[in-house]
Amino acid sequence: MGWLIIDLVVTLSEKDKAYLWHPFTEMDQWCASDHQPLTIDRGEGVYLYDIDGNCYIDGNASIWTNIHGHCHPVIDAALREQLDRIAHCSFLGTTNEPAILLAEKLVGLFPRATFSRVFFSDDGSTAVECALKMAIQYCQLTGQRERREFIAFEGAYHGDTLGAAALGKIPAIHQRFEGLGMPVRHLQSSAQLQDIDGTKVVAVVIEPLVQGTAGIRLWPRGMLQELRQWCDDTGVLLIFDEVMTGFGRTGKMFACEHEDVMPDLMALAKGLTGGYLPLAATLATARIYEAFLGGSERTFYYGHSYSGNPLGCAAALASLRVFEQEHTLEHLPAKVEHLAAGLESFAKGNPHLGEVRQCGLVTGIDLSGGDGTLGARCCAAARKHGLLTRAIGDTVVFMPPLVITPAQIDEALTALGRGIAEIVG
Ligand SMILES: Cc1ncc(COP(=O)(O)O)c(C=O)c1O
């Protein structure tokens, strides 16, 4: 039996290396003979198990998607029930119950009359792409054709489709494609808006409160209000990309709630289905939606084959039910505090650690004196102690599923501490 398992693992790894192309991955390193890919077999709650039976805390919530843990009985049951009805049907010309109920629920998560419509797509990139196209067409439909450029920020990441990527400004990811997408002006701070002629601008796009892929960079408090004010003064639309921050990550359901600021368009994905299935939503205000009414020449000609996918919508509805049943948001403050205290003692007097940044359960831990690979090496070492997470350069990211317990937070920090100690001494 043991041989059989070893055989299976070897065969799978070989086939992986023979056929797959992984995202954001240096493939010659991945395929090197001394690299053994980690093959995940199953998950349970906050834990992932590999094909050899090793167990890891899912320290980056499966690339920032998972909310209530893996194999959650409520979401699993909802999916099985939906599977018995239908997995997918077109959303062009037909509709379905889970999508209708989910749209109603999503609109209801915001103060009354904030958003009036939900447009479904597939992932974070398409949710942003859709918001960009809505914003451009809105300007055209309302006689503002001179508005042609977007404003985004240094360090931004909004996805990899060409429009969303044009908003991004992380050299390793975006430099190669610069100038090939839409016109975007990148700012360092909201103060720079004062020097900009708003009459040419379609929209300002931001990851509210915290930039994830930049290495968990926190924006100054009050920035969202400043953006809202400038956009109101200049007639520019405000787009919040809550793909990472949405669904409780920052301690509230949505990051914008921390400053009580609502955008004109919002992109949601990742945690929308609890981290189960690819589904995204772009939420629009009534003002934007109504501009698209009044004939075929005003129609929003945009969509994807899997828009409104019933399985994804059933998972998302179940995830929102779990938020209510398990009082997920109510339990967050204690976890956030516990993490803050844990990080403080973790970092205290440790010369190998630099700045530690936390926003809810979103954490970036800078390693001092790194060469850009130190983070990855420390994460690889922490893996042997039972923590699976990723680094961005020399910043280790810890962003667990919201279901994590204080004891599991301690377990994760202990594993990370051991991993770092092993690498830096
Ligand atoms: C803020 C933000 N927007 C958009 C995206 C793109 O999402 P996806 O990878 O689902 O296309 C990401 C992914 O990390 C993100 O962090």
The ligand as an SDF file (V2000), in Angstrom:
LIG
                    3D

 16 16  0  0  0  0  0  0  0  0999 V2000
   -7.4410   43.5720   -4.8030 C   0  0  0  0  0  0  0  0  0  0  0  0
   -7.4730   42.5250   -5.8720 C   0  0  0  0  0  0  0  0  0  0  0  0
   -8.1820   42.7490   -6.9860 N   0  0  0  0  0  0  0  0  0  0  0  0
   -8.2730   41.8420   -7.9690 C   0  0  0  0  0  0  0  0  0  0  0  0
   -7.6050   40.6460   -7.8750 C   0  0  0  0  0  0  0  0  0  0  0  0
   -7.7120   39.6540   -8.9940 C   0  0  0  0  0  0  0  0  0  0  0  0
   -8.5050   38.5940   -8.5940 O   0  0  0  0  0  0  0  0  0  0  0  0
   -8.4810   37.2060   -9.4080 P   0  0  0  0  0  0  0  0  0  0  0  0
   -7.1470   36.6030   -9.1350 O   0  0  0  0  0  0  0  0  0  0  0  0
   -9.6170   36.4370   -8.8040 O   0  0  0  0  0  0  0  0  0  0  0  0
   -8.6850   37.5250  -10.8280 O   0  0  0  0  0  0  0  0  0  0  0  0
   -6.8550   40.3710   -6.7370 C   0  0  0  0  0  0  0  0  0  0  0  0
   -6.1250   39.1040   -6.6120 C   0  0  0  0  0  0  0  0  0  0  0  0
   -5.2990   38.9050   -5.7550 O   0  0  0  0  0  0  0  0  0  0  0  0
   -6.7680   41.3360   -5.7030 C   0  0  0  0  0  0  0  0  0  0  0  0
   -6.0530   41.1300   -4.6060 O   0  0  0  0  0  0  0  0  0  0  0  0
  1  2  1  0
  2  3  1  0
  2 15  2  0
  3  4  2  0
  4  5  1  0
  5  6  1  0
  5 12  2  0
  6  7  1  0
  7  8  1  0
  8  9  2  0
  8 10  1  0
  8 11  1  0
 12 13  1  0
 12 15  1  0
 13 14  2  0
 15 16  1  0
M  END
$$$$
